[in-house]
Amino acid sequence: MVASIERVGEMRCLVGESPVWRPSERALYWTDIPARTLWRWDMESCRADHWALPEMAGCLAMTASRGWLMAMESGLFRIGGPRPGDPLPIAERIVETTHAQPGMRFNDGRCDRQGRFWAGTMVMDMARALPSGRLYRFDALEGHAEAVIDDLIVPNGMAFAPDGKTMYLSDSHPSRQTIWAFDFDTNEGIPHNRRLFVDMNQYPGRPDGAAVDVDGCYWICANDGGQVHRFTPSGVLDRSISLPVSKPAMCAFGGPALETLFVTTICPDGNSDPLAGAIFALNPGVQGIVEALARA
């Protein structure tokens, strides 16, 4: 099956990340990390809005109050739901993070099925290849963020199986390019039995952002490989979809029936490709799952 691919709007990002579909608004939200910008695209009107953020935001999750939980540079922030044409509500930092090294920020993350927010940190200068990154778990019931996994260079690919009992995590640094699977205790929010899920050195691209469909298959953006790969729950490559750009960053299911796979991309410095940094919509022939709301 060949998936149709369309560009969404005329927006371009430096590093488009963390797309999240908000069903109640029929709108896609995402962040442009270095531009410190939150984007919103309305599917019905095709209107695009954006707001300046106080810090770089690596990932975001919906809250029940129509707002957002965002992992930025200095910690986790709670922001009210912005309305098109209005200023961004004041960002309230609810957790301050002490990083292991200077020059770090949060990167990829999302909620587990129970509403705990997971986000990883990284040293922004990837050339240093420092394994100073940590994966944090935030639960509003606990009121703080706890580092659960360390020794990460560029944590990415966070996703959870439909039943929430498997957690996926990747490290997209060129020296690793690995995706792991964990058994996940849904009651305690603890991953265990870490194991190799996919060695991405065997496939085009580095493992960046990910999503899971209703069949439990894992979709991973192949950064530098210009593709999105779908792996079965047993780690077998099921299919690959080629994109018109080389650096897809993260994917998310959306649309009224969750049958559209939205893909954000990156525009590296000096890249003259007019599509680099654009947002794309694919029709992969499978449905996704609604993202869980953050308990915040």
C-alpha positions, 0 to 999 in steps of 0.5 A: 500500500502506498500512503498519500502524502500532503503538506499541511499549510505553509508553516516551516519549523527549525525543529518541529516536534511533539505533534499532539492532536486535540480531538475536541478542537480538531486541531494539531498542536506542536512546538518549534524547539529552537524558535521557542514557538507553540503552533496550532493548525485547525483542520477545518479552517486550515488556519495556523496560529502560533505563540511565543514561549518563554523557553524552548519546549521539547514536548507537550501533553494535553490536560483536562482543563484544555491546557498544556503541560510542557517540558522546557529548559528549566523544568515543567510548565503548565499553560492554559489553552491558547485561543486563536488571536489571543495572547498565550496564557502565562506559563507557570513553572510547576517543577524546576529541574536541576540538570546534570550538565550545563546546556541541557533541555528537555526533549521528547516525551508524552503521557502514559495511559494513566496520565503520568507525564514522561520526558527526557533531557539531553545535552544540546550540543550533540557532538559532545555525545555526553550520556547525561540525559535522564528520563523523568516521570511526573505525576501530579499526585506525587507533585514532583518529577523523578528521574527513572532512567539515566545514561541517555544521550538523546532520549527519543521515541517515547510511546506506550502500547494500547494496553499501556503495559509496554513502554518504548524509548529510543536513543537517537544519537548516532553512536547508539541508534537503539530502540528499547522496550520495557514491561510497564507497571501501570499501577506504579508507573515503573518500567522494568525488563529493559530489552532491545526492541530494534537496532536502528543501525540496520535500517535507514535513519536514526530513531526520533519521535514515535507513535503507536497505532490501534494494532500496537505497531510502533511508528518511528521517524527515521531522522536522516533517513527520510522515512517513517518505519512501522514495526510490529510489537515483536520488532519486525519491520512491517513497512516504511513510508518515504517522505520528501524530506530527509529529517522527519522528527516526530509523528502523531495520529490525528484527524476525525477518525485518527486515520491521519499520521502527521509528521513534523520535520527539521530544517538544518542550518543552511538547508535550502530545501523549501520543504525542510521543516514543513508538516506533512499528513499521511494516510497510512491505512490504520488508526491511531489512539487518542493521547492520554490527558496529563494529570496536572 
